[in-house]
């Protein structure tokens, strides 16, 4: 009798789990599709478990296999960088439904609807939670935190990004660029004085170097080691992001998961050691709150012993670790892409290139690293960067928001 009872209990539990899985993987997606269809919003059909991921990957692979037209013919890079969106927008219009596994996303490109979401109904939306692998990479810093914890971190770290503090970081950035320019000079042909380089690759190197110098200063070599580990972890996160997210899969001891765990543990260990050494420093510079790099500024801002007492409780060493990871992740790709595409745009418009060069020579001189006051006088250069960044090649091609139940 007892045996049959256990069999019945196991069968009931199995039926319950199967019903829950069907609810999440089939019935709920079907209801969502029908809900939006009644409002005239359609999209590629949902496929059990995988959603639209297979079609997305196929479209992206096909687009990457074709050569891009030269930038001087067209600035329309959308068919290359977001091929699935470009393809489905032509079929379903500017607003349509797509599926990342069983998770629906509403793609919105209508300006009036975007304005309503971001302005009129902003209180009904929150930041979209990143993929766990991406979250592990970018850290639980200001970029990803929400609610009261975000507000607390912002209050504590706000002094770090005051202009008086940021201007102390200019020499680090200047040295990085000077080193790169000197390498280009040595690579140039002695007769013609010319050299052909891949600016995208070089700008990735110079951005990584500049971020490491500004973040860690005199601990530059330790920062470089952390950055290399972060780059390896980024490869795992990029691969995971292209696959269907299976809840709990990241906890399984697979080969890639184990490797990513080891990398994350090593990054955290190195940063904790580095922060510990800096906190134990007793030099006058630190005691006076005049740290010369971002890490020192964050340590001073997070403690009650800095130049000004914080009206809020300090953040922990672990919080500073997460902010360092965020600074690495958020800064590298966006900055290097901006520099690369700005160079492309200037090459397409040599008259603006000449105007910008002439302005830099007049304001900063031929050899000096510019200071903050000189940078403020570079009007032409100040027009070139925002024009490239906001109008032609923005660093991010979309914004993901999570609606509240009342939205």
N, C-alpha and C positions, 0 to 999 in steps of 0.2 A: 504493500500500500504506500509506504514511504517513498519507494522508488518512483511510482507513478506521480506522486505529488511533486517530486523534484523535476521530473520530465515536464509536467504541466507548467511549473514555475519558469523553467528555462524557456519553454516555448512562448509563454506570455511575454517574458523579457525580450526575447528575440523579435517577436511581433511588434513590441513597443518601439524597439530600436529601428526596425525596418520602417515603421510608420513615420517616425521622426525623420529618418533619412529621406523618405519619399516626400515628406512635407517640405524639407529644406531644398532638396535637389530637383523636385518636379512640380508639386502642387503650388507652392508659393510662387516660383518663377512664372508659372502659367497664369496665376491670378494677377501678378504684376503686369504681364504682357496685355492681358485683357483690360485691365484698368486704364492703361495708357492708350490702348487701341480705341477705347470709347471716346477718348479726347482727341483722336486723330493723330496720335504720335505712335509711329511704328519704328521698326528697326530690323536688323538681321535676326532670324529666328533663333530662339534659345535651344541649345542642344544639351541633352542630359549630362550633367556634371561639368562639362567643359565649356558651356556657354558659347561664346564666339571666338575663343582663344585660337582655335585651329585656323580659322579664316584670317584672323589678325596677323598671325605669324606668317602665313602664306603670302599675304599682301605685302608685308614689310620685307620679306625675303625677295619677292619679285621686284619691288621698287629698288632695293639695294643692288640688285644685279644689273640694273641699267645705269649707264653713265648720266650724270646730271648735266643739264645745259649750262654753259658758262654763265657766271653771275651777271656779266654785262648784257646778256640777252634777256634774262628774267630773274627777278628776285623771289619768285614763287617757289619756295623750298618745301611747302607743305606736302606735296605729293611724295616727297622723299622722306621727310622726318616723321610724318604721321600718315602713312599711306592708307591705312584702313579708314581713318576719319575722312580723308579726302574722297575715297571711293564711295563710302556709304552716304556722305553728305549729298553727293550727286543723285543718289537713288531716293533717299528718304527726306531730304530737306535739311534745314539748318538746325532742327531739333529732332533728335531720334534717340532710341534706347539701344544700348549695347550691353553685353554680358561678359564680365570677367569671372568665369566659372558660374556659380549660382548667384553672384553678386551683381545687381543691376546698376548701371550708371546712365544718367540722362545727359547726353551731350547737347549743350546749348551754345549757339553761335549768334542768335538774334540779339542785336544791340539793346533793344528796348527791354527784352526779358532779362538780359544780363544786368542792366541798370536797376531793374526792379529787385533782382536777387541781392545785388551788392549794396544797394542803398535803402530802398523802401522796406525790404524784408530781411535786412542783415541780421537782426536779432534772432531770426528763426533758423539760422545756419551756423554750423561750427566747422572747425578744421576737420578734414577727412583724415582718418587714422592711416598711417602708412603701412605698407607691407611689413611684417615683423622683421624680415631680413634687412630691409631698408632702414627700419627704425633702429635696429642694432648698429647699423653703420653710421647713421646721422646723429645718434645719441639723443638723449632726452634733454635737449637744450631748448633755448628760446624759440627755435623754429618749430618744434613739435609739441611743446608743452601747451596745456590748455587750462583755463579757469584760474583759480586762486594761486596755484603753483606757478603758472606763467607770470602772473602779476607780481608775485613775491620775487622771482628771479629777475624780473625786469627792474624792480625797485632797487635790488641789491647791485645789479651789474650796470645800471644806467651811468654812473660816474665813469666807468671804464671807457665809454664811447663819447665822452665830452671832447670837444675840439682841442682843448689844451692837452689832453692825453694823446689823442690821435696824431697830433703834429709831431710828437716825439718819435713816432714810428716811421716817418718819412725817410730818415737816413738808411734804415734797413732796406726799404723798397728801392731807394736810389742805388745802393751798393749792388743789389741783385741785378738791376737793369744795366749798370755800368759793366759788371762782369760779363753779362750776355753780349753786350756790344763789343767788348774787347775780344771775345771769342770769335765773333763774326769778322772782325778785322784780321785776325790771324788766319781765318779760313779763306779770305779774299784772294783772288788771283793777283800776284804782284804787278803784272803788266797792266791789266785793265782796272784793277781795284774793285772788281765786281765778284759777287758770290750768289749762288742760287741756294735758297734754304726753304725748308718746309716750316712756315711760320706757325702752323697749328701745333706741331710737335715742340717747337722751341718755346712757344707761349705757355704750353702745359708745364714745361720744365721751369720757366721763370716764375710762373704763378705759384707752383709748389715751393720753390725756393723762397719767394717773397713771403708767403704765408708762414713758412717755418721760421723765418727770421723774425717777422713781426710777432709771432705767437710766443717764441721761446728765447729770442735774443741770444744771450751768452750760453744758453743750453741748446744751441743750434744743432749740434750733432745728435743729441738725444731726440730732438724733434724730427730730424730726418729719418731716424729709425722708426719712429711711430708712423710717420707719413707713408713709408714703404709698406708697413703692415696694413695700414688703412687702404692702400691701393689694392693689395691682394684681396682684402675683404670685400672691396667694391666689386671685384669680378664675380664673386659668389652671389652677391646681392643682385647684380644685374641679371645673372642667369635665372635666379629664383623669381625675379619680378616678371619674367616672360612666361612663367608657367602658371598653371591653375593653382590657386592657394588652397591647400588642404589643411583645415584646422588640426593642430597637433603634430603635423608631419615634421615640423622643425625640431621637435623633441626626440625624434627617432635617431639612434646613433648611426646614421648612414655615413659614408666616407666624406661627403661634402659637408654635412652638418658638423661632423667631428672636426674637420679642418677649420670651419668658420668659428666654432667654439674656441679652438686653440688660439686662433688669430685674435679674437675679441679678448680673450683672457690675457694674452701677451700685451695687447694695446693698453688694456686697463692697468696691468701690472707696471708697465713702463711709465705711464702717466702718473700713477699714484706715487711711484718712487721719485719721479721728477718733481712733483708738487711738494712732496715731503721735504726734499732737499731745499727747495726754495723757501718753504715756510720756516725752516730752521735757520735760514740765513740771518745774520745779525749785523750786516753792514749798514751804514748810515743811510744809504739810498732807500733801502726797504723800510727802515724805521720811520723815515720821513714821508713815506707814501709816494715816493717819486720813482717808481719802477719804470724801467725803460722798455718793457715789452708787454705784450698782451697778457701773458700768464701772470706776470708780476702785478699788473693792474687789477686782474680779476682776484688775485689772492688778497691784495690790499682792500679792494672793494668788499670782499666777502667777510673780512674780519672787523672787529670793533676797534682795532688798534691803528687804523689808518689815520689819514690826515683829518677826516671828519667821522664822527661817530654815526653809524647807520641807525635810523629809527626802527629798523626791522631786524629780526634774527638773522645771523649770517647763514650762508649756504655751506654745505659740507664739501669735503674733498671729493666725494663721489659726484656731487653736482658740478664741480669744476671740471672733472674728467669728462662728463657728458657735454659740457659747453665747449671744451677743446675739440671733441669729436665733431660736434656740430659745425664749429668754425672751419675745420678741415673740409668736411663734406660740402658745406654750402658755398665755400669760397672758390674751390679749385676750378670746377667745370664752368661755372658762370663767368668767372673773370677771364679765363683763358679763351672761352668762346667769344666774349665781347672783344678782346684784343684781336683775335683772328679775323672776325668779320669787319671790325673797324679798319684793319689793314686792307682787306679786300675792297671795301667801299672807297677808301682813299686811293687805291690803285686804279679804280674805275673813274675817279674824278681827280686827275693830277693837279688841277687848278686849286682845289681845296687842300691837297697835300702840300703844295708850295706855300699857300697862305698860312697853314698851320705851322710848317717848318720855320717860316720867316718870323712868325710871332714868337715861337719858342726861343729862337736865337736872340731876338730883340729884348725879350723879358728876362730870360734866364741866362743868357750867355752861351758860349760854345761848349764849355766844359763843366760848369757848376751843376750840382744836384739842386733842383729847385726847392725853395722853402714854401711854407704855406702861403705867405703873402704874395709870392710870385705866382703860385698856382691860381690864386684868386683873380689875377690879371689876364689869364689866358682865355679870352672871350671866344676866339675861333675854335680852339680845342674843346672848350666847354660846350660848344654847339655840336661838334662832331660826335662826341660820345653819346649824349642823350638821344640824338637823332638815330644813331645806329642801334642803341639799346632798346628804345621804346617803340620806334616806328617800323624798323626794317627787320632786325634779328633779335627779338627779345630772348632773354636767357631761359625762360620757361614758356612752353607753348600752351599751357592750360593751368587752370586753378580748380582744385577739387574741394568741394564743400559737402558737408554731411547735414541733411535737413533734420530738424527736430520733428517729433511726431505731429506737432501742431501746424507744421509748415504745409 
